[in-house]
């Protein structure tokens, strides 16, 4: 009986490992592992932080917890756009730290099996080390992000927000 439960859990875990929340920045589609996603919220007032890089927009108060927010569009060196009703903040948890990712639009959750993920090209790999690979789903190519690397490379997000409240 215990082996059946373990096998069943392993199957659920593996299925979740193939799931990605996709979002757009302009016409480009990106995906992050669903295991990192805590929630998706609409854009809300952001308190700026002086002397931080432009793509770190500031912090938000999410139910009493202070969360730093990164504008993914700016992080990827795309031109700034005004936020609108479809702009979202994807709240992710990495190593017990919550971070908000501002994206143009949230698209959908898609399953992309590992065999449908191609590694990124080695050209200029240092610039794009946060790209885990390119997933093929529904006739489109999705740029799959290695979220821990993307956020680790961004030293400005070293804010710890465990249990901080306002």
C-alpha positions as CSV (number, residue, x, y, z in Angstrom):
1,X,0.0,0.0,0.0
2,X,2.8,2.4,0.9
3,X,4.5,1.8,-2.4
4,X,1.3,2.6,-4.3
5,X,0.9,5.9,-2.4
6,X,4.6,6.8,-3.1
7,X,4.2,5.9,-6.8
8,X,1.0,7.9,-7.0
9,X,2.7,10.9,-5.4
10,X,5.7,10.6,-7.7
11,X,3.3,10.6,-10.7
12,X,1.6,13.8,-9.4
13,X,5.0,15.5,-8.8
14,X,6.2,14.6,-12.3
15,X,3.0,15.9,-13.9
16,X,3.5,19.2,-12.0
17,X,7.1,19.4,-13.1
18,X,5.9,19.7,-16.7
19,X,3.5,22.6,-16.1
20,X,4.4,26.2,-16.9
21,X,2.6,29.4,-16.3
22,X,3.0,31.4,-19.5
23,X,2.9,35.1,-19.9
24,X,3.8,37.7,-22.5
25,X,6.2,40.5,-22.8
26,X,5.2,42.2,-26.0
27,X,4.8,39.5,-28.6
28,X,7.2,37.1,-26.9
29,X,5.8,34.2,-24.8
30,X,7.7,33.1,-21.6
31,X,7.0,30.3,-19.1
32,X,7.9,29.7,-15.5
33,X,7.6,26.5,-13.6
34,X,4.2,26.3,-11.9
35,X,5.8,25.1,-8.7
36,X,7.2,28.6,-8.1
37,X,3.9,30.4,-8.6
38,X,2.1,31.5,-5.4
39,X,-0.6,33.7,-6.9
40,X,-1.4,36.2,-9.7
41,X,-2.7,39.6,-8.8
42,X,-3.6,42.8,-10.7
43,X,-1.2,45.7,-10.7
44,X,-1.4,47.8,-7.6
45,X,0.4,50.8,-6.0
46,X,4.1,50.2,-5.8
47,X,6.3,52.0,-3.3
48,X,9.6,53.0,-5.0
49,X,13.0,52.2,-3.5
50,X,15.7,54.8,-4.1
51,X,19.0,53.7,-5.7
52,X,17.7,50.4,-7.0
53,X,18.0,49.4,-10.7
54,X,15.2,50.7,-12.9
55,X,13.6,47.2,-13.4
56,X,13.1,46.8,-9.6
57,X,10.0,48.9,-9.4
58,X,9.8,48.9,-5.6
59,X,7.7,47.0,-3.1
60,X,4.0,46.2,-2.6
61,X,2.1,45.4,0.6
62,X,0.4,42.0,0.0
63,X,-1.8,41.3,3.0
64,X,0.7,42.7,5.4
65,X,3.8,41.2,3.7
66,X,6.3,43.5,1.9
67,X,7.1,42.0,-1.5
68,X,9.7,43.4,-3.9
69,X,8.5,43.7,-7.5
70,X,10.5,43.4,-10.7
71,X,9.3,44.6,-14.1
72,X,10.2,41.7,-16.3
73,X,9.9,43.9,-19.4
74,X,12.6,46.3,-18.1
75,X,14.7,43.4,-16.9
76,X,14.8,42.0,-20.4
77,X,15.8,45.5,-21.7
78,X,12.5,46.1,-23.5
79,X,11.0,49.6,-23.7
80,X,8.8,50.6,-20.8
81,X,5.0,50.5,-21.3
82,X,2.3,52.0,-19.2
83,X,0.6,49.5,-17.0
84,X,-3.0,48.7,-18.0
85,X,-5.9,46.5,-16.8
86,X,-4.2,43.3,-18.2
87,X,-0.9,44.0,-16.5
88,X,-0.4,41.4,-13.8
89,X,2.0,40.7,-10.9
90,X,3.0,37.0,-10.7
91,X,4.0,36.4,-7.0
92,X,6.6,33.6,-6.9
93,X,8.3,32.0,-4.0
94,X,12.0,31.2,-4.3
95,X,13.9,29.9,-1.2
96,X,11.2,31.1,1.2
97,X,11.3,34.6,-0.3
98,X,8.3,36.1,-2.2
99,X,8.9,38.2,-5.2
100,X,6.5,39.9,-7.6
101,X,7.1,39.7,-11.4
102,X,5.3,42.4,-13.4
103,X,4.3,41.0,-16.8
104,X,2.3,42.4,-19.7
105,X,-0.3,39.6,-19.8
106,X,-0.7,36.2,-18.1
107,X,-1.6,33.7,-20.8
108,X,-2.2,30.1,-19.6
109,X,-0.8,27.1,-17.9
110,X,0.6,24.6,-20.4
111,X,2.1,21.2,-20.1
112,X,5.5,20.9,-21.8
113,X,7.1,17.5,-21.4
114,X,10.9,17.5,-21.0
115,X,11.4,15.9,-24.5
116,X,9.7,19.0,-26.0
117,X,12.2,21.4,-24.5
118,X,15.3,22.3,-26.5
119,X,18.3,23.8,-24.7
120,X,19.2,27.4,-25.4
121,X,21.9,28.1,-28.0
122,X,25.4,28.6,-26.6
123,X,25.8,31.9,-28.3
124,X,26.0,34.7,-25.8
125,X,25.0,32.3,-23.1
126,X,26.2,34.6,-20.3
127,X,23.6,37.2,-21.3
128,X,20.7,34.6,-21.2
129,X,21.8,32.1,-18.6
130,X,18.3,32.4,-17.0
131,X,16.7,30.8,-20.1
132,X,16.3,27.1,-19.2
133,X,15.2,26.2,-22.7
134,X,12.7,26.6,-25.5
135,X,9.5,24.6,-25.1
136,X,7.2,23.6,-28.0
137,X,3.5,23.7,-27.2
138,X,0.4,24.3,-29.3
139,X,2.6,25.2,-32.3
140,X,4.4,28.0,-30.5
141,X,7.8,28.3,-29.0
142,X,7.8,29.4,-25.3
143,X,11.0,30.8,-23.7
144,X,11.2,28.8,-20.4
145,X,12.9,30.8,-17.6
146,X,15.1,29.3,-14.9
147,X,13.6,31.5,-12.3
148,X,16.1,30.8,-9.5
149,X,18.9,31.8,-11.8
150,X,17.1,34.9,-13.1
151,X,16.5,36.1,-9.6
152,X,19.9,35.0,-8.2
153,X,21.6,37.0,-11.0
154,X,19.6,40.0,-9.8
155,X,21.5,41.1,-6.7
156,X,19.0,43.9,-6.1
157,X,16.4,41.3,-5.2
158,X,18.3,40.1,-2.1
159,X,15.6,41.7,0.0
160,X,14.4,39.2,2.6
161,X,10.7,39.4,3.3
162,X,10.1,36.5,5.6
163,X,7.5,37.6,8.1
164,X,8.0,41.3,7.5
165,X,4.8,43.2,7.9
166,X,3.5,46.7,7.7
